[in-house]
Amino acid sequence: MEINELTLAGGGIPEPLARIATPPHVLFHRGALLQELLLRPRVAIVGSRSVSPYGKQVTLELARELAG
């Protein structure tokens, strides 16, 4: 699946995200991106690359609950 990008300069970054103090300059995504999906409620989980077993367990549980 091809990796695509949205850029702040190109106006592709969703407006709420573009208005934060330090918005990302580029967002990468895979697959078709429907602009209306960017307007729906969303959440991001950001963490360490070297996660502990406990952190991984809690993250999986949290993601499962949020997705539900």
Secondary structure, DSSP 8 states (H G I E B T S, - for coil): --EEEEETTTT-S-HHHHTSSS--SEEEEES---HHHHTS--------SS--HHHHHHHHHHHHHHH-
